[in-house]
Amino acid sequence: MSPGEEIRPIATDELREGLLRFLEGVRSSDPRELARGVLDGDGDLPAVLLEALPRLTQTLFEAAKVILERMESMPPEETAEILAHSLPGADGSAAGELINSLSRLLIRLHEQKPSVMVEERLDFFSQAIKTVDFGKLRKALNFQAVDRLEAVRREIELLGDSPVALVNLFSVVAPAVNQALEVLKSLFKVLELPAEAMTYALLNIIEDIHWKDAAQVVNGVATLVVNLHRGSYILGESSLYTSTTFSHVASDFTQGIDAPLLAEALAALGEEGEALVSALAEQALQNEELLTSFLEATASLANAIIRSLSSFLEATASLPEDRIAGLKKALSESLEPQEIANLMRALLLLSRQTALLGERPTPLRQELLGVLRDELYSRFTPQDQAQGLNRVLQALNRRMAMAPSGEEAGLDAFLSGVNRVELERFFKTSALRLGRILASQPDLAKVFARGVFTVFQQAIKGYLTGWRGRRKAGRR
């Protein structure tokens, strides 16, 4: 074709006839010899073919679509015969050689003139930037996104009208996941290289990464966060401006939430999670290493959940009384005290068992007992404690009155374990305080004096009886 010669568009009939002759030639020729015979030699056919490649690719896609549509109407036997003859015909080595040729081309371009591809791409992009109306592009992209999402929404609604179609689509998920797992399993099996080879390759990859650039990326993200935070204070005039935005977001979000449905969903997730954890725990008990890892993961997850729950409950407890009153029913009906008690009992039991392995109590046990002690002290006033002591004294007196004479073994065992030094120290440190209390309550002082005198009398009597017994035994 001479320069300046105009190319006449070919008619469809002529193109069909030419394509038929071309395909007949392809069927009767060797692919390698055919390609080299057509493209080798002088002429601009390779360049024209390369420029036409995008449109040619699209044409092939459309042709494949037409062919598949035609094949749908063929008898099954004929379709199967065509596929049986056509599918094995491709040569995989040609695809490999194509990739090798492309790799060599890109390497040569980069070695001889590294910037050529970059410059060409930048030139193309620069021309596009100068020509594009970004206002219209923004609108077009917005409209395109809306149209696509609307189409997807309507397609989903149509699927909802056909449960069978939906079920069939979902049934594809399991085989696809299974196949993906097989691929990953094969991949990791292939990656089972010698330790030194894998380590060397991995370390080379790590060293080749530009970590200074990665640090700059981190710095950029940090700068963005700091700037947003500072801007929030500036816009809010020394208070966080984002709090207003977050409040609006939270308000709109919570207004659209179906609260009972969300509560039911969370409860369902909790129950399903409980079933999963129970199943995993049952298996983990049979493997000590797995049990340790499982317990660590469970403890870490529990810490996160407990922290979130504690923050939520603390914030709830700080609400006004009129609002807390409305939560009483929800707490009484939702929380299961027995489950909480079981958790505390299990933690104390586990902590006690682990404490047997060491000399000091575990921090977990100390914290649990400290929280329980503080809660008891805050819940029971001195008057409550006095009432409790009264009930203990009544029960003790009834037991001593009903017990036969001589059954002091339990009391004897109890007193045998009392630290004498600490008991004497208790009497010394509490005598002065007790004196001040009895001075303000004469009736209690009389009862206490009579009780002390009786105890003192019986103690002297017991001491003398024991002394005489030891003396007689010494004489023998």
C-alpha positions as CSV (number, residue, x, y, z in Angstrom):
1,M,0.0,0.0,0.0
2,S,1.5,3.3,-1.1
3,P,1.7,6.3,1.2
4,G,-1.4,8.4,1.2
5,E,-3.5,5.7,-0.4
6,E,-7.0,5.7,1.1
7,I,-8.2,2.4,2.6
8,R,-11.7,1.4,1.3
9,P,-13.9,-0.1,4.0
10,I,-14.6,-3.7,3.0
11,A,-18.1,-5.0,2.7
12,T,-19.4,-7.6,5.1
13,D,-19.9,-10.2,2.3
14,E,-16.4,-9.7,1.1
15,L,-15.0,-9.9,4.7
16,R,-17.0,-13.1,5.2
17,E,-15.6,-14.7,2.0
18,G,-12.1,-13.6,2.9
19,L,-12.4,-14.9,6.4
20,L,-13.6,-18.3,5.1
21,R,-10.6,-18.5,2.9
22,F,-8.3,-17.5,5.7
23,L,-9.8,-20.1,8.1
24,E,-9.5,-22.8,5.4
25,G,-5.8,-21.8,5.2
26,V,-5.4,-21.9,8.9
27,R,-7.0,-25.4,9.1
28,S,-4.7,-26.8,6.4
29,S,-1.5,-25.1,7.5
30,D,1.0,-25.3,10.4
31,P,0.3,-22.4,12.8
32,R,4.0,-21.4,13.2
33,E,4.7,-21.5,9.4
34,L,1.5,-19.6,8.7
35,A,2.2,-16.8,11.1
36,R,5.8,-16.4,10.0
37,G,4.9,-16.6,6.3
38,V,2.2,-13.9,6.7
39,L,4.1,-11.5,9.0
40,D,7.7,-11.9,7.9
41,G,9.1,-9.8,5.2
42,D,8.8,-6.1,4.2
43,G,5.6,-4.2,4.9
44,D,3.7,-2.6,7.7
45,L,1.3,-5.6,8.3
46,P,2.7,-6.3,11.8
47,A,2.3,-2.7,12.9
48,V,-1.2,-2.5,11.5
49,L,-2.1,-5.8,13.1
50,L,-0.8,-4.5,16.5
51,E,-2.8,-1.3,16.2
52,A,-5.9,-3.3,15.3
53,L,-5.4,-5.8,18.2
54,P,-7.8,-4.2,20.7
55,R,-10.6,-4.0,18.1
56,L,-9.7,-7.5,16.8
57,T,-9.9,-8.8,20.4
58,Q,-13.3,-7.3,20.8
59,T,-14.4,-8.8,17.5
60,L,-13.2,-12.2,18.7
61,F,-15.2,-11.8,21.9
62,E,-18.3,-10.9,19.9
63,A,-17.7,-13.8,17.5
64,A,-17.3,-16.2,20.4
65,K,-20.6,-14.9,21.8
66,V,-22.4,-15.5,18.4
67,I,-20.8,-18.9,18.0
68,L,-22.0,-20.0,21.5
69,E,-25.5,-18.7,20.8
70,R,-25.6,-20.7,17.6
71,M,-24.3,-23.8,19.3
72,E,-27.1,-23.6,21.9
73,S,-29.6,-24.3,19.1
74,M,-27.6,-27.3,17.7
75,P,-28.4,-30.9,18.7
76,P,-26.3,-32.0,21.7
77,E,-24.5,-34.7,19.7
78,E,-23.3,-32.2,17.1
79,T,-22.2,-29.6,19.7
80,A,-20.3,-32.2,21.7
81,E,-18.5,-33.4,18.5
82,I,-17.5,-29.9,17.6
83,L,-16.1,-29.2,21.1
84,A,-14.3,-32.6,21.1
85,H,-12.5,-31.6,17.9
86,S,-11.7,-28.0,18.8
87,L,-10.7,-28.0,22.4
88,P,-7.6,-30.3,22.2
89,G,-6.2,-28.4,19.2
90,A,-4.5,-25.6,21.1
91,D,-0.7,-25.9,21.8
92,G,0.2,-24.8,25.2
93,S,3.9,-24.3,24.2
94,A,2.9,-21.5,21.9
95,A,1.4,-19.6,24.8
96,G,4.6,-20.1,26.8
97,E,6.7,-18.9,23.9
98,L,4.5,-15.9,23.5
99,I,5.1,-15.0,27.2
100,N,8.8,-15.5,26.7
101,S,8.8,-13.2,23.6
102,L,6.9,-10.5,25.5
103,S,9.2,-10.8,28.5
104,R,12.3,-10.4,26.2
105,L,10.7,-7.4,24.5
106,L,10.0,-5.6,27.8
107,I,13.5,-6.4,29.1
108,R,15.1,-5.0,26.0
109,L,13.1,-1.8,26.1
110,H,14.0,-1.3,29.7
111,E,17.7,-2.0,29.2
112,Q,18.1,0.1,26.1
113,K,15.8,3.0,27.0
114,P,14.2,2.6,30.4
115,S,12.1,5.7,30.1
116,V,10.5,4.9,26.7
117,M,7.5,3.2,28.1
118,V,7.1,5.7,30.9
119,E,7.4,8.6,28.5
120,E,4.9,7.2,26.1
121,R,2.4,6.4,28.9
122,L,2.9,9.9,30.4
123,D,2.5,11.5,27.0
124,F,-0.7,9.6,26.5
125,F,-1.9,10.5,30.0
126,S,-0.9,14.1,29.6
127,Q,-2.9,14.5,26.4
128,A,-5.8,12.8,28.1
129,I,-5.6,15.2,31.1
130,K,-5.6,18.2,28.9
131,T,-8.6,17.1,26.9
132,V,-10.8,15.6,29.6
133,D,-13.6,17.7,31.1
134,F,-13.3,16.4,34.7
135,G,-16.6,18.0,35.7
136,K,-18.4,15.9,33.1
137,L,-16.3,12.9,34.0
138,R,-17.3,13.3,37.6
139,K,-21.0,13.4,36.6
140,A,-20.6,10.5,34.2
141,L,-18.8,8.4,36.8
142,N,-21.5,9.2,39.5
143,F,-24.3,8.4,37.1
144,Q,-22.5,5.3,36.0
145,A,-22.1,4.1,39.6
146,V,-25.8,4.9,40.4
147,D,-26.9,3.1,37.2
148,R,-24.8,0.1,37.9
149,L,-25.9,-0.2,41.5
150,E,-29.5,0.3,40.5
151,A,-29.2,-2.4,37.9
152,V,-27.6,-4.7,40.5
153,R,-30.4,-3.9,43.0
154,R,-33.0,-4.8,40.4
155,E,-31.2,-7.9,39.4
156,I,-31.1,-9.0,43.0
157,E,-34.8,-8.3,43.4
158,L,-35.5,-10.4,40.4
159,L,-33.4,-13.2,41.9
160,G,-35.5,-12.8,45.1
161,D,-38.6,-13.6,43.0
162,S,-37.0,-16.9,42.0
163,P,-35.8,-18.8,45.1
164,V,-34.7,-21.8,43.0
165,A,-32.3,-19.6,41.0
166,L,-30.9,-18.1,44.2
167,V,-30.4,-21.5,45.8
168,N,-28.6,-22.7,42.6
169,L,-26.3,-19.7,42.7
170,F,-25.5,-20.2,46.3
171,S,-24.8,-23.9,45.7
172,V,-21.9,-22.8,43.6
173,V,-20.1,-21.3,46.6
174,A,-19.2,-24.6,48.3
175,P,-17.6,-26.2,45.2
176,A,-15.8,-22.9,44.4
177,V,-14.4,-22.6,48.0
178,N,-13.4,-26.3,47.9
179,Q,-11.6,-25.8,44.7
180,A,-9.9,-22.7,46.0
181,L,-8.8,-24.6,49.0
182,E,-7.4,-27.4,46.8
183,V,-5.4,-24.7,44.8
184,L,-4.1,-23.2,48.0
185,K,-3.2,-26.6,49.4
186,S,-1.3,-27.4,46.2
187,L,0.4,-24.0,46.3
188,F,1.7,-24.4,49.8
189,K,2.8,-27.9,49.1
190,V,4.8,-26.6,46.2
191,L,6.3,-23.9,48.5
192,E,7.6,-26.6,50.9
193,L,11.1,-25.8,49.8
194,P,14.2,-26.5,51.9
195,A,14.3,-24.2,54.9
196,E,17.4,-22.3,53.8
197,A,16.1,-21.7,50.3
198,M,12.8,-20.4,51.4
199,T,14.4,-18.2,54.1
200,Y,17.0,-16.9,51.6
201,A,14.3,-16.0,49.0
202,L,12.0,-14.4,51.6
203,L,14.9,-12.4,53.1
204,N,15.9,-11.2,49.6
205,I,12.3,-10.0,49.0
206,I,12.3,-8.2,52.4
207,E,15.6,-6.6,51.7
208,D,14.5,-5.5,48.2
209,I,11.6,-3.6,49.6
210,H,12.3,0.1,49.9
211,W,11.6,0.4,53.7
212,K,12.5,4.1,53.7
213,D,9.7,4.7,51.3
214,A,7.5,2.5,53.4
215,A,8.4,4.7,56.4
216,Q,7.5,7.8,54.4
217,V,4.1,6.3,53.6
218,V,3.6,5.7,57.3
219,N,4.7,9.3,58.0
220,G,2.2,10.4,55.4
221,V,-0.7,8.5,57.0
222,A,0.3,9.8,60.4
223,T,0.5,13.4,59.0
224,L,-2.9,13.0,57.5
225,V,-4.4,11.8,60.8
226,V,-2.7,14.6,62.8
227,N,-3.9,17.2,60.3
228,L,-7.4,15.9,60.4
229,H,-7.3,15.9,64.2
230,R,-5.9,19.4,64.4
231,G,-8.4,20.6,61.8
232,S,-11.1,19.1,63.9
233,Y,-10.0,21.2,66.9
234,I,-9.7,24.3,64.7
235,L,-13.2,23.9,63.2
236,G,-14.6,23.1,66.6
237,E,-12.9,26.1,68.3
238,S,-10.9,24.0,70.8
239,S,-13.3,21.1,70.9
240,L,-13.5,18.2,68.5
241,Y,-15.6,19.2,65.5
242,T,-15.9,15.6,64.5
243,S,-17.9,14.8,67.6
244,T,-20.8,16.6,66.0
245,T,-20.4,14.7,62.8
246,F,-20.1,11.4,64.6
247,S,-23.2,12.3,66.6
248,H,-25.2,13.0,63.4
249,V,-23.9,9.7,61.9
250,A,-24.7,7.7,65.0
251,S,-28.1,9.3,65.3
252,D,-29.0,8.6,61.6
253,F,-27.6,5.1,62.0
254,T,-29.4,4.2,65.2
255,Q,-32.7,5.5,63.8
256,G,-32.5,3.1,60.9
257,I,-31.6,0.1,63.1
258,D,-34.2,-2.4,64.0
259,A,-33.3,-2.7,67.7
260,P,-35.1,-6.0,68.5
261,L,-33.8,-7.6,65.3
262,L,-30.2,-6.4,66.1
263,A,-30.5,-7.7,69.7
264,E,-31.8,-11.1,68.4
265,A,-29.0,-11.2,65.9
266,L,-26.3,-10.5,68.5
267,A,-27.9,-13.1,70.8
268,A,-27.9,-15.6,67.9
269,L,-24.2,-14.9,67.2
270,G,-23.4,-15.4,70.8
271,E,-25.2,-18.8,70.9
272,E,-23.6,-19.9,67.7
273,G,-20.2,-18.7,68.9
274,E,-20.8,-20.6,72.2
275,A,-21.5,-23.8,70.2
276,L,-18.3,-23.3,68.1
277,V,-16.1,-22.6,71.1
278,S,-17.6,-25.6,72.9
279,A,-16.8,-27.8,69.9
280,L,-13.3,-26.4,69.6
281,A,-12.7,-26.7,73.4
282,E,-13.8,-30.4,73.3
283,Q,-11.2,-31.1,70.6
284,A,-8.6,-28.9,72.2
285,L,-8.7,-30.9,75.5
286,Q,-7.3,-33.8,73.6
287,N,-4.2,-31.9,72.5
288,E,-2.1,-30.1,75.1
289,E,-0.4,-27.8,72.6
290,L,-3.6,-26.9,70.9
291,L,-5.3,-26.4,74.3
292,T,-2.6,-23.9,75.3
293,S,-2.9,-21.9,72.0
294,F,-6.7,-22.1,72.2
295,L,-6.7,-20.8,75.8
296,E,-4.4,-17.9,74.9
297,A,-6.6,-17.0,71.9
298,T,-9.7,-17.3,74.0
299,A,-8.2,-15.2,76.8
300,S,-7.1,-12.5,74.3
301,L,-10.6,-12.4,72.7
302,A,-12.2,-12.4,76.1
303,N,-10.1,-9.4,77.2
304,A,-11.3,-7.4,74.2
305,I,-14.9,-8.3,74.7
306,I,-14.7,-7.7,78.5
307,R,-13.1,-4.3,78.0
308,S,-15.8,-3.3,75.5
309,L,-18.5,-4.6,77.7
310,S,-17.1,-3.0,80.8
311,S,-16.9,0.4,79.1
312,F,-20.4,0.0,77.9
313,L,-21.8,-1.0,81.3
314,E,-19.8,1.8,83.1
315,A,-21.2,4.4,80.7
316,T,-24.7,2.9,81.2
317,A,-24.3,3.0,85.0
318,S,-23.5,6.7,84.8
319,L,-26.9,7.5,83.2
320,P,-29.5,9.5,85.2
321,E,-31.6,7.4,87.6
322,D,-34.8,7.8,85.6
323,R,-33.1,6.2,82.5
324,I,-31.5,3.5,84.5
325,A,-34.9,2.5,86.0
326,G,-36.0,1.6,82.5
327,L,-33.1,-0.7,82.1
328,K,-33.9,-2.8,85.2
329,K,-36.3,-5.1,83.4
330,A,-33.9,-5.6,80.5
331,L,-31.0,-6.5,82.9
332,S,-33.2,-8.8,85.1
333,E,-34.6,-10.7,82.0
334,S,-31.4,-10.8,79.9
335,L,-28.5,-11.4,82.3
336,E,-28.3,-14.9,83.8
337,P,-26.7,-14.6,87.3
338,Q,-26.0,-18.3,87.3
339,E,-23.9,-18.1,84.2
340,I,-21.9,-15.2,85.7
341,A,-21.5,-17.2,88.9
342,N,-20.3,-20.2,86.9
343,L,-17.7,-18.0,85.1
344,M,-16.4,-16.6,88.4
345,R,-16.3,-20.1,89.9
346,A,-14.5,-21.5,86.9
347,L,-11.9,-18.7,87.0
348,L,-11.3,-19.1,90.7
349,L,-11.0,-22.9,90.3
350,L,-8.6,-22.5,87.4
351,S,-6.6,-19.9,89.3
352,R,-6.5,-22.1,92.4
353,Q,-5.2,-25.1,90.3
354,T,-2.5,-23.0,88.7
355,A,-1.6,-21.5,92.0
356,L,-0.7,-25.0,93.3
357,L,2.2,-25.0,90.8
358,G,3.8,-21.9,92.3
359,E,4.6,-20.4,95.6
360,R,2.5,-17.2,95.2
361,P,-1.2,-16.7,94.3
362,T,-1.8,-15.9,90.6
363,P,-2.7,-12.2,89.8
364,L,-6.0,-13.4,88.4
365,R,-7.0,-14.9,91.7
366,Q,-5.8,-11.8,93.7
367,E,-7.8,-9.5,91.4
368,L,-11.0,-11.6,91.5
369,L,-10.8,-11.9,95.3
370,G,-10.0,-8.2,95.6
371,V,-13.0,-7.2,93.5
372,L,-15.3,-9.5,95.5
373,R,-14.0,-8.2,98.8
374,D,-14.4,-4.6,97.7
375,E,-17.9,-5.3,96.5
376,L,-18.8,-7.0,99.7
377,Y,-17.4,-4.1,101.8
378,S,-19.3,-1.6,99.7
379,R,-22.6,-3.6,99.7
380,F,-22.7,-4.4,103.4
381,T,-22.8,-1.5,105.9
382,P,-21.6,-2.0,109.5
383,Q,-25.3,-2.4,110.5
384,D,-25.6,-5.2,107.9
385,Q,-22.4,-6.8,109.2
386,A,-23.8,-6.6,112.8
387,Q,-27.0,-8.3,111.7
388,G,-24.9,-11.0,110.0
389,L,-22.9,-11.5,113.2
390,N,-26.1,-11.8,115.1
391,R,-27.3,-14.6,112.9
392,V,-23.9,-16.4,113.2
393,L,-24.1,-16.1,117.0
394,Q,-27.6,-17.5,117.1
395,A,-26.7,-20.4,114.9
396,L,-23.5,-21.1,117.0
397,N,-25.4,-21.0,120.2
398,R,-28.1,-23.4,118.9
399,R,-25.4,-25.8,117.7
400,M,-23.5,-25.7,121.0
401,A,-26.8,-26.2,123.0
402,M,-27.7,-29.2,120.8
403,A,-24.3,-30.8,120.7
404,P,-23.5,-33.5,123.2
405,S,-20.9,-32.7,125.9
406,G,-17.4,-33.4,124.9
407,E,-17.7,-32.6,121.1
408,E,-15.1,-30.0,121.0
409,A,-12.9,-31.6,118.4
410,G,-13.9,-29.1,115.7
411,L,-13.3,-26.1,117.9
412,D,-10.0,-27.7,119.1
413,A,-8.8,-28.2,115.5
414,F,-9.8,-24.6,114.7
415,L,-7.9,-23.1,117.7
416,S,-4.9,-25.3,117.0
417,G,-4.5,-23.6,113.6
418,V,-4.7,-20.1,115.0
419,N,-1.4,-18.1,114.9
420,R,-0.7,-17.3,118.6
421,V,1.5,-14.3,117.7
422,E,-1.1,-12.7,115.4
423,L,-3.8,-13.4,118.0
424,E,-1.8,-11.6,120.7
425,R,-1.1,-8.8,118.4
426,F,-4.8,-8.5,117.6
427,F,-5.7,-8.2,121.3
428,K,-3.1,-5.5,121.8
429,T,-4.0,-3.4,118.8
430,S,-7.8,-3.7,119.3
431,A,-7.9,-3.2,123.1
432,L,-7.8,0.6,123.0
433,R,-10.4,0.8,120.2
434,L,-12.6,-1.6,122.0
435,G,-12.3,0.4,125.2
436,R,-13.5,3.6,123.4
437,I,-16.4,1.8,121.9
438,L,-17.5,0.2,125.2
439,A,-17.2,3.5,127.0
440,S,-19.9,4.9,124.7
441,Q,-22.2,1.9,125.1
442,P,-22.3,0.9,128.8
443,D,-24.9,-1.9,128.3
444,L,-22.6,-3.5,125.7
445,A,-19.7,-3.0,128.1
446,K,-21.5,-5.0,130.8
447,V,-22.2,-7.9,128.5
448,F,-18.7,-7.9,127.2
449,A,-17.3,-7.7,130.8
450,R,-19.4,-10.7,131.9
451,G,-18.4,-12.6,128.8
452,V,-14.7,-11.8,129.2
453,F,-14.9,-12.8,132.9
454,T,-16.6,-16.1,132.1
455,V,-14.0,-16.8,129.4
456,F,-11.2,-15.8,131.7
457,Q,-12.6,-18.1,134.5
458,Q,-12.9,-21.1,132.2
459,A,-9.5,-20.4,130.7
460,I,-7.9,-20.4,134.2
461,K,-9.8,-23.5,135.1
462,G,-8.7,-25.3,132.0
463,Y,-5.1,-24.1,132.4
464,L,-5.0,-25.4,136.1
465,T,-6.6,-28.7,135.1
466,G,-4.0,-29.2,132.3
467,W,-1.2,-28.2,134.7
468,R,-2.2,-30.8,137.3
469,G,-2.5,-33.4,134.6
470,R,0.9,-32.7,133.3
471,R,2.3,-32.7,136.9
472,K,0.9,-36.1,137.7
473,A,2.2,-37.5,134.5
474,G,5.7,-36.2,135.3
475,R,5.7,-37.9,138.7
476,R,5.0,-41.3,137.1
